[in-house]
Amino acid sequence: MDISRRHLIGASAAGALAMSTQTARAAPLISTLGRDATQYGVHPGSPDDQTKLLQRAIDEAARAQIPLALPAGVYRTSMLRLQNGTQLVGVRGATRFVFNGGASMLSGEGANSVGLLNITFDGSGIPLPTRRGLVHCLGGRDIRITDCEIAGSGGNGIWLENVSGDVSGNIITRSAATAIVSFDAQGLQVARNTIQGTNDNGIEIIRTTIGDDGTLVADNRIEDIKAGPGGSGQYGNAINAFRAGNVTVRGNRIRNCDYSAVRGNSASNIQITGNSVSDVREVALYSEFSFEGAVIANNTVDGAALGVSVCNFNEGGRLAVVQGNIIRNLLPKRPIGTAPDDDAGIGIYVEADTTVSGNVIENAPSFGIVAGWGKYLRDVVISGNVIRNAFVGVGVSVTPGAGTALVNNNVISEAPRGAVVGLDHARPITADLSAEGAPRFAQVVVGTNAVRR
């Protein structure tokens, strides 16, 4: 091949132009990585405590409004303080902070626009003070903790108070207390996190007084939650909303909890939808105490002492829709520590101003569905459900003072004690109310149900 000088010059010029273009394109990408922490004397992999060097790097990068880039390696540190605009960016799976002790590893008070990305925070199992997290943020707006790993916290994994922002895509393992705690959220999303092995709860959404919260808890995977401190349900829950109104709990995969998968306590307008639950040992999906409004719909529950409970009309708990759930393989007992008269082996339990429709319940040692507890029953509709293999299909309170219930258009099979039975609290006291010639109660309307005995 004849290669002339003109061809060589042309090829050289073209190559230079290509390199120039590539450099121009690469420059913005390099600049977005931020300021390299090693510029401040920080040494990844050093056996020395680097708290002072890291703090200086954090402060100066935040002051310059530039992300602080942390190369792969181990950084040993005590507590670091987050400033307004702190952005810490690591290499996913390779940038690792190891805790040397203190109240928290990272602490922000009134720090806004904080971002933590692609960093592993290893708590080394060092105990933290109560009400502290390995990552601890108070009063911040737009806090974003994404694609990080938090392992071995000696207290809570992440603790947030009066915070808005996004906690998503993180892996949180081996927390001595709760993985994620939010007090008095100001607009928070907790999504797509993997939580494994906590000693208190998985996620807590809490308010100091009853009020609107609006946190979205979606698409998380939560497993192996222990009730380490004991109690009768305060601990051992995958997701616990307390006093927090308008919380949405959606699309989570929950497995192996000592108590509940989702527990709403005094949490009005809670929505518990589309969750997949297995192997929980108390009530799987719970709305209790002082609340008004609960939607519990389109969930699957396989293995629990009680599938769904909407209760405490005596405390003002009322107004719910329980619809389209699949609930099966219920347990005959609740965990030790619960009240000795608490029932188990029940698919769905409701009390006041509630419709129960379109659910499928199978293998319930006690009741498929229960409406009311003594006089605490008002305006309940039980319609269009399928109940198979339950000792009693539907139990309805018929004690003096109990309110109205309609039981109609259900399919009930293999219920040896009766398809529809009147109750005195938890005790069946009537024959099958769906049978011809059965006793009638003015407040209980038993319509047309398909019953296979």
N, C-alpha and C positions, 0 to 999 in steps of 0.2 A: 504493500500500500504506500502511495506517495503522499507524505505528509509535508506540506509546505510550511514556510515560516509564517505565512498569513494564517494558516489553520491553527498553528500553535498560539499565535498572539490572540486569535479569536477565542480559542478554548480557554486560555488564561483569563481573558477579560470576562468571559461568561462565568468561569468558576469564581472569580473575585466578586462578581455581581451577586451570584447565588449565596456566597458566604456572607456578604454584606446584608442581603435580605434576611437570611436566617438569623444573623446576629440581631438585626433590628426586631425581628419577631420574637426572639428569645428574651430580649432585654426586659420587656414588660413582665414576662413570666418570672424572671429572676427577681425583679424588684418586688413582686407580690409576696415573695417568701419572707420578706422582712429583714430585720437586722440579726445577724448571726450572733448567738449568745457567746461564742468563743471570743468575740471582740472585747468582751469585758473580763477576760481571764477565766471564764468558766471552762472546766475541762471534763467532758463526758468520759466516764470510766474511772475518774479519780476516786481513791478510797477516802479522801478528805471530805469533811462537811463543807458544802459550798453555799450555805445560806446567804452569807453577806454578798458574795459575788452575784448570785442569782437575783437577790433583791435589787442590787444596783442596776443590773441589766433590765429587770422588769420596770423599775422606776423610769429609767432613761428612755426605754422604748415607748412606754406609755406617754411620757411627756412629749415625745416626738410624733406621737400618733402613728407608730409603725409597729407591725407584728414582730414579736420576738421569736426567731426560728431556733429550735433546739435540735441539734444533730443527734443521730442515734447514739445511745450510750446510757449509762447509769449516772444519775445525779443525786447525791445524798444531801438531804436538807432537813432542817427544822421548819418552823412556820414561816411562810412567805405571805406578804400582804399584797393583795390585788388593788390596783389603782384604777381610776376612771380610764376606760379605754384599753385596759390590759388585754393583749391578744397573744396567747401562747400557742405555738404551732410546733408539733413534733413529727416524728416519723412513725407511722402507725405500727405498733407492735415492737418498736425498737428504741423509742425514747422513753426512759423509765425513771421516774422520781421515786426514791426510796426514803421513807420517813425515819428521821432520827429522834422524834419526840417533840411534844408541845401540845397546845390546845387543839390545833388543826394543822394540816399540811399547807393548805391554801385558805386564806381568810380575806373576805372583802366586806367592808362596812360602808354602805352608801356609794359603792363603786358601780357605775353604770357602764353599759356597752362592753361587758367583759366576755371574752371568748376563750374557750379551752378546746383544743382540737388535736386528736391523734396522739395523746399522751397517756402512758400508764402511770397511775398513782398507787404505789404499794405502801400500805400502812404498817407493814411488818408486824401486825397484831398488837402494836403498842396501844394500851388502853387510852381512850380519850375521856375528857370530862363529860358528864351528862349534858344532854342537849347540845352536843357538838357533832359535826361531821368532819370527815377527812378533808372534804371540800366544803367550805362554810361561807355562805353569802347572806348578808343582811341588808335589806333596804335598797336593792339594786334594780335597775331597769334594763331590760334587754340583756339578760344573762344567758349565754349560750354555751352549754357543755355538750359537745357532740363527738361521737366516734372515739371516746376515751375508754380506758379500762381502770376500774377502781377495785383493788384487791386487798383483802386482809385488813380492813379497817377495824380498829379496836373500839369503835363506836358506830355511829351512822356513816354511811357512805357519803351521801350528799345531804346537806342541811340548808334549807332555804327559808327565809322569812321576809315577807313583804316584797316579794320578787316577781317580776315578769320575765318571760323568756321561754327558752326551749331546752329541754334535757332529752336528747334523742340519740339513738344508735350506740349507746354505751353498753359495756359489759361490766356488771358489778357482782363480785363474788366474795363469799366468806366475810360478810359483815357481822360484827358482834352484836349490833342492834338492828336498825332498819336500813335498807339500801338507799331509799330516797324519802326525805321528809320535807313537806312544804307547809309552812304556817302562813295563813293570811295572804294567799297568792293574789297577785295583781293582774293576772293574765298569763297563765302558764300552760305549756304543753309538755307532757311526759310520754314519749312515744318511741317505739321500736327498740327499747332497751331489753337486754337479757340480764335477768336477776336470778342468782342461784345461791342458796345457802345463807339465809339470814336467821338471826336468833330472836327477833321481835316481830316485824312485819316486812312485807316486800316494799310497798309504797304507801305512805300516809299523806292524805290531803286533809289538813286540819285548820280550823279557825278558832281563835280565842273566844269568840261569841258566835252564835248562830247568825249566818248571813250569806249573801251571794259570794260565790267563789268562781265557778265557771271553768275550773281546770279540765283539760282534756287528757284522759289517760287511755292511750290507744296503741294496739298492736305490739304490746310488750309480751315477752316470754318470761314467766315467773315460776320458779320451781324450788322445792325443798325449803319450805318456810316453817320454822320451829317456834313454838310458844315457850321460849326459854325461861322467861320470868314467871311462867304459870298463869294464874288468873282464869277467868271464865269467858274469855273471848276478846280481851284487849290485845292479845298477842296471837301470833300464829296465823295471821291473815295475809293473803297475797296483796290485796288492795283494800285500804280502810279509809273511808271518807267520814269525817267527824265534824258535825256542825257546818259542813260546807255545802251550800246550795248550788244547784245547777251544774253539778259535776257529771261529765259523760265518761263512762267506762265502756270501751268498745273494742271488740276484736282481739282481746288478749288470750293467750294460751297459758293456762294455769294448771299446775300439777303438784301433788304431794304437799298439802298444807295441813298443819295440825288443827286449824279451825276453818275459817271461811275463805272462799276464793275472792268474793267481793262483799264487803260489809259497809253499808251505809247507816250511820248512827246519827239521828237528828239532821239528816241531809235531805232537804226538800228538793223536789224536781230532779232527782237522780235518774239517770238513764243507764241501764245495764243491758247492753245489747251485743249479740253476736260473739260472745265469749265461749271458748272451749275449755271445759273444766273436767278434771278427773282426779280421783284419789284425794278428796278432802274429807276431813273427819268430823266436821260439824255441819252447820247450815252452809250450803254452797253459795247461794246468792241471797243477801239479807238486806232488808230495809226495815229499820226498827226505831223505836222511841219517837221523839217529837219531830215528825216530818209530815209534809203534805205534798203528795205527788211522787210517784215512782213508776217508771216504765221498765219492766224486766221482760225482754223479748228476744226470741230467736237465739237463745243460748243452748248449748248442749252440756249436760251434767251426767257423768258416768262415775258413780261412786261417791256418796256423801251420806251423812246421817239424815239430812233433810235437804231437799232440792232447792226450794224457794220458800222464804218466810217473809211475809209482809205483816207486821204485828205491832203491838203496843198501842192499841186504840185507847187504852186507859191513860196513856201519856200524850194522846193527841195524834198518834200515827194513823194516817188515813189517806185514801185516794190513790188507787194504783191500777195499772194494767199489767196482767201477767199473761203473755200471749206467745204462742208459737215455739215453746221450749220443748226439747227432748230431755227427759229426766229418767234415769234408770239405775238399777243395781244399788239400791239404797241400803244403808247399814242399820242394824237393829239397835245400836247404842251410840250415844255421844261420848266425847272424851271425858276423862276424869277431870273434875273441876267445875263442870257445869252443874246447874241446879239439879238435884236428884229427880225432880218431877218433870224435867224437860223431856219431851217426846223425841223419838227418832223413828226411822223407817217410813217417813212421810214424803210424798212427792212435792206437794204444794200446800202451804198453810197461809190463810188470809183472814182478815177480820172486818175491815170497814171500807165501804164505798169503793168496791173493787170488782173488776171483771176478770174472770179466768177463762180464757178461750183458746182453742186450737192447740193445746198442749198434748204431748204424748208421754205417758208415764208407764213404766214397766218395772216389775219386780220391786214392789214396795211392801216390806214386811208388816207395816201397820196400816196406813191409809194412802190411797192415791191422792186425794185432795181433802183438806179439812177447812171448814168455814166456821170461825168463831171460837171463843174461849169463854164458857159461861155466858154471862150477859153481854160480853164484848163481841157483838156481831151486829152489823148494820149494812143493808143494801149491797148484797153480794150476788153476782151472777156467775154461775158455773155452767158453761155451754160449749158444745162442740169439741169436747176433749175425748181422747182415747185413753182408757185406763185398763191395763192388763196385769194380771197376777198381783193383786193387792189384797190383803186380808179384808179390808173394807174399801169399796170403791170411793165413795164420797161420804164424809162425816159432816153433819151440820148440827151446830149447837141448838138444843131445844129447851134449855133451862129458862126459868122465868126471867123476863127482861131482855131476852135475846131478840134481835131485830130480824129483818126480812132477808130471805135467801131464795133464789130461783135456781133449780137444778134441772136442766132441760137439754135434750138433743146430744147427750153424751153416749159414747159407746163404752160399755163396761163389761169386761169378761174376766172370769176366774177370780171372783171376789167371794170367798166362801162365807164370810160373816154377813155379807149383804152388799148390794150395789149402792144403795143410799140409806144411811143409818143415822138416827138421832143420837146426839151426844150430850152427856153431862160432863163438861170439860173434856177430858181425854177418854172417858168411859162410854162405850156404846150402851144405850139403855132402851133401844127400840128394836122391833123387828125391821126387816127390809121395807123401807117406805116406798119403794118402787113396785112392790108386789100388790096384787089385788087384795082388797080387804085390810090393807095396812092402816094403822092409826094415822090420823091427819093432825097437822099443827097449822094454825092460822098463818103463822109467819113464814112457813116453809112451803114453797110451791114446787112440787115434783112433777115435771112435765113428761114428755115422751122421751124415754131413753132406751137405747138398744142394749139389752142385758142378756149375756150368755152365762148361765149359771153352771 
